[in-house]
C-alpha cells in the first residue's frame, strides 16, 4: 500500500471510487450520488490550495483503496485546527488503510501549521470512533441528533487530537 497526496489527475479515478463507496449507503457518508468529473476536480483543488488542507490517497497496485480529506479552518485564529473525513473501499476495511492514512495526516500536520486535528464520528459507525480513540483522539463532546439520516436522528461524537 502506498499513501500519497492527490493530484488533479486523480479526479476520474476518485469519481469511480466515490460511486462504489456511495452505492454502499454507509453511515457517516453524506452524499449518495457520485460527483461529476468537474465536481471531483473542484473538491481535489479545494484540498490542495490552502496551506492547511490536504487530500491523501491510499493505493494498492494503482487502485485507490482509501481517501482522507483534511480541511483546515479559514480564520487566522483557527487556522491551526481542522477536520478530516475518511473512507476506505469495501474489501480493504480492517486492514490498516485508515490507520495508515491518519498516520500520514498526523505526520503532515505540524509541517503545515496544524496542531489540532478534529473528526466527527457518527454513532451509527462505532468502528470509526474506536479507530480514532485507538489513535489518540479524545472525545470532546456529543452533538445529539446532529444529523438526520433517512428520517432518523443520529448523534455525532466530536473528537480531536492535539499535536505538539
C-alpha positions, -999 to +999 in steps of 0.1 A: +000+000+000+012+035-009+000+068+007+003+099-014-012+134-019-040+136-045-034+154-078-057+168-104-051+136-124-070+117-097-104+132-105-116+104-127-104+075-105-119+093-075-152+096-092-152+058-097-141+053-060-169+076-048-195+058-070-186+024-054-185+039-019-218+058-021-236+027-035-230+010-001-251+036+017-226+037+046-231+056+079-212+088+080-213+095+043-235+125+035-236+121-003-253+093-021-246+103-057-212+102-073-198+136-082-193+147-118-157+149-130-158+187-127-171+185-091-144+160-081-117+182-097-130+212-077-131+190-045-094+180-050-083+216-057-101+228-026-079+205-005-047+212-023-047+250-025-048+261+012-016+255+032-036+239+060-055+214+039-046+182+021-061+151+004-044+118+009-050+087-011-041+051-002-034+030-033-027-006-039-015-018-073-026+016-088-061+013-074-075+039-049-085+020-017-088+049+008-092+086+010-086+111+037-096+147+031-085+173+057-096+209+057-081+235+080-101+264+093-101+296+074-099+323+102-063+331+112-072+324+149-084+289+140-060+280+111-041+256+134-072+234+135-092+214+110-113+184+104-109+153+083-132+128+066-120+092+060-132+064+038-119+030+029-130+009+000-150-023+006-128-053+009-100-032+025-116-022+058-099-036+089-066-040+071-048-008+083-057+015+055-075+041+077-047+038+103-021+045+076-040+075+062-044+090+096-008+084+104+002+102+073-021+131+082-006+134+117+029+134+102+019+161+076+001+184+100+029+200+121+048+210+089+017+229+077+009+247+109-018+223+121-017+213+158-053+203+163-069+175+142-106+170+146-130+143+134-167+136+138-178+100+142-215+091+138-230+070+165-241+046+137-205+039+130-189+027+163-159+012+145-148+046+133-149+060+169-129+030+182-103+036+155-100+073+163-097+066+201-070+039+194-050+065+175-051+091+204-082+111+196-102+122+226-140+126+229-147+163+234-185+161+232-216+146+217-237+165+193-271+150+199-293+144+169-268+164+148-277+146+116-309+133+102-303+102+080-332+085+063-356+104+086-338+092+118-317+114+141-281+104+146-257+116+174-222+126+164-191+122+186-169+152+183-132+141+187-098+157+185-061+150+188-037+177+199-003+177+183+029+191+196 
